[in-house]
Amino acid sequence: MKIAIIVPMEIEAEYYRKYFHSGSTEMFGSTQFEHFCVNGNEIYIGLSGIGKVQAAMNLASLLSSVDIDMIFMTGTAGSLQQTVHKGDLVLASSFAYHDAHNTLAGDYVEGQIPGEPAVFELDSSARNEFISFLNKEGVSYQEGLVVTGDSFIGSDKQKDEIKLNFANALGVEMEGAAFAQVAYHFAKPLIALRAISDNGNDNANEDFDQFAKKVGAKAAKLICAYLDKVK
């Protein structure tokens, strides 16, 4: 299989570089991907950069050049619920844009871009197999909607505004819905495992640097363990 692992930031990619060895590098579009062979599979690891445009551009560049079988998106997110805490793992079941407001343009709902689904569902057999792995390993995680926008959410006011339209969203980040939109159009399965690095409130900025590296490695460790079993 050909498997892509995409992370937004360098600190979120460090664990993968320590785990995989003897890889080559290839450029796809403006992004350098590291290419490894693991357990008979080809693994492509790349930094997407931060934000929706970077995410979409760099994943689309890879998928336009390589017939990827499965995409892992990992990294960090901020919590939107009191039941989702720093250090928790969130497996996204769907993504939506919290900063897309097009209801005045036609028969659209909040978060929907005209011509696109209102929510990008991630259901696939590949994702179900990963869920089976997590459950077998006794991994604790929460599953649900994650929302995406181009702003770092660092205040209770911002959280409350998002929750007016997405009351059940577990987390918020800056790339996931763009990844999901690209994967949807390329008909590729996306598995999105985010680790909560902050509470998405007035303490988010001071929390982020401290926790992002630690919890990013938590998600990365699970994905690497899973890839050791995939054939």
JOVEN-V225005 format. One record per pair of residues at least 12 apart in sequence whose C-alpha atoms are under 6 Angstrom apart, sorted by the first residue. I is the first residue (numbers start at 1). GAP is how many residues later the second one is. Records with the same first field share a line. If there is no record, write none. Layout:
# JOVEN-V225005
I=GAP, GAP
This chain:
# JOVEN-V225005
1=40
2=39, 40, 66, 67
3=40, 65, 66, 67, 68
4=39, 40, 41, 67, 68
5=40, 67, 68
6=39, 40, 41, 67
7=40, 41, 67, 68
8=39, 40, 41, 42
11=202
12=63, 201, 204
15=202
23=12, 13
28=33, 34
29=32
33=12, 13
51=99, 123, 124
52=123, 126
55=120
56=122, 123
70=119
71=119
72=118, 119, 120
73=119
74=118, 119, 120
75=119, 141
76=118, 119, 120, 121, 140
77=95, 96, 117, 119, 120
78=93, 94, 118, 119, 120, 121, 122
79=92, 120, 121
80=90, 91
81=89
86=110, 111, 112
87=109, 128
88=107, 108
89=52, 105, 106
90=51, 52, 53, 103, 104
91=52, 101, 102
92=51, 52, 53, 54, 100
93=29, 51, 52
94=26, 27, 28, 51
95=24, 25, 50, 51, 52, 82
96=15, 23, 51, 81
97=14, 50, 51, 52
98=13, 49, 50, 51
99=50
127=64
145=24, 25
146=23, 24, 25, 26
147=25
148=24, 25, 26, 29
149=25
150=24
153=47
154=46, 47, 48, 50
155=46, 47
156=45
195=20
197=14, 15
